Amino acid sequence: MNVVCWLRNKKGFTLIEMLIVLSLFFVIVSFFPMLMKTVSSGYQIQMVSSQQVTTFFNHLAHDIREAVKVEVDENGLVLTKSNEDKFRIELLPSNQIRRTRNGQGHVLLLEQVTIFSCSTSLQVVHCQVELNSGYSAKKSILIPYGRKGEEE
């Protein structure tokens, strides 16, 4: 008889059980707005600014100044450093400019690019970049004395 009374008193939840369930519920619900914002916005590409293009040209100028040999081909630039490492800077079909070292690696330099072209004349490398937004920029970079740029 005592067991029957004990089983009847075990109906329902205690206050502590309810508080634990509510606290877990509120923790999970607190992440909901952040999750919805991520799902609704998805992956958005920000517009490339002129400052990013300037930074790209500054990196390019630094690489050219360090190069022993500068070659221009139909795909972009090939820079040979003093330790025989070859760096290729090229435009990909995905509208991104990347830099590889000895055919390996992948360093993204600039996105949303429609045109990337370079040419050499005497001791100067002339490069042009045009973005999807229509923004266009050109830069002429002096090859250090005694180093030669070659055009194929």
Residue pairs with C-beta under 8 A, 6 or more apart in sequence:
13 21
45 111
45 112
47 112
47 133
48 110
48 111
48 112
48 131
48 133
48 135
50 135
50 137
52 110
53 110
53 129
53 131
53 135
53 137
54 137
56 97
56 109
56 110
56 129
57 127
57 129
57 137
57 139
57 141
59 109
60 77
60 89
60 109
60 127
60 139
60 141
61 139
61 141
63 79
63 87
63 89
63 99
64 70
64 77
64 79
64 125
64 141
64 143
65 141
65 144
66 79
66 81
66 82
67 79
67 80
67 81
67 87
67 143
67 147
68 80
68 81
68 82
68 147
69 79
69 80
69 147
69 148
69 150
70 77
70 78
70 79
70 80
70 120
70 125
70 143
70 147
70 148
70 149
70 150
71 77
71 78
71 79
71 80
71 149
71 150
71 151
71 152
72 78
72 118
72 119
72 120
72 125
72 149
72 150
72 151
72 152
73 152
75 88
75 90
75 91
76 88
76 89
76 90
76 91
76 97
76 116
76 118
77 87
77 88
77 89
77 90
77 118
77 125
77 127
78 86
78 87
78 88
79 86
79 87
79 88
79 89
80 86
80 87
81 87
85 101
85 102
86 101
86 102
86 103
87 99
87 100
87 101
88 99
88 100
88 103
89 97
89 98
89 99
89 109
90 97
90 98
90 100
90 116
91 97
91 113
91 115
91 116
92 98
95 111
95 112
95 113
95 114
95 132
96 108
96 109
96 110
96 111
96 112
96 113
97 108
97 109
97 110
97 111
97 113
97 116
97 129
98 106
98 107
98 108
98 109
99 105
99 107
99 109
100 106
100 107
110 129
112 131
112 132
112 133
113 129
113 130
113 131
113 132
114 130
114 131
114 132
115 128
115 129
115 130
115 136
116 127
116 128
116 129
116 130
117 127
117 128
118 125
118 126
118 127
118 128
119 125
119 126
119 151
120 126
120 143
120 149
120 150
120 151
123 142
123 143
123 145
123 147
123 148
123 149
124 140
124 141
124 142
124 143
124 149
125 140
125 141
125 143
125 149
126 138
126 139
126 140
126 141
127 138
127 139
127 140
127 141
128 136
128 137
128 138
129 136
129 137
129 138
130 136
130 137
143 149
